[in-house]
């Protein structure tokens, strides 16, 4: 069988969609957990936004609950609102909501220069580290038991 390679050095949504769908189909065939998570309503989102007195967004958190886990996807606070307990309140509220939805564990990824120490203070433990990503730093996967 003859193969041809075609290289694209720019973003290509058609290739992205093709490969994403093929990997999802493969995962669905081989993992009941993946198959179940793709059913409507299986993934439960959590979205919390924080506004200042002028109704301007100054931070927030997004997460998804599935497989008895909550995965924190985006979490950010404006510099002016950091160090005042707001981040702790956001993470605690997210974990509480996730527990109500059936989550027993939490997972997050973060860079060394982002919030590794913050998550550690909240009980998250490093379970994976990619050193030198980006150069001079590390990328961490951190988990916490919510039980």
Secondary structure, DSSP 4 states (H G I P E B T S, - for coil): ---------S--HHHHHHHHHHHHHHHHHH-HHHHHHTSTTSSEEEEEEEE-TTS-EEEEEEEEEETTEEEEEEEEE-GGGTTSSHHHHHHHHHHHHHHHTT--EEEEEEETTTTHHHHHHTT-EEEEEEETSSTTSEEEEEEEE--
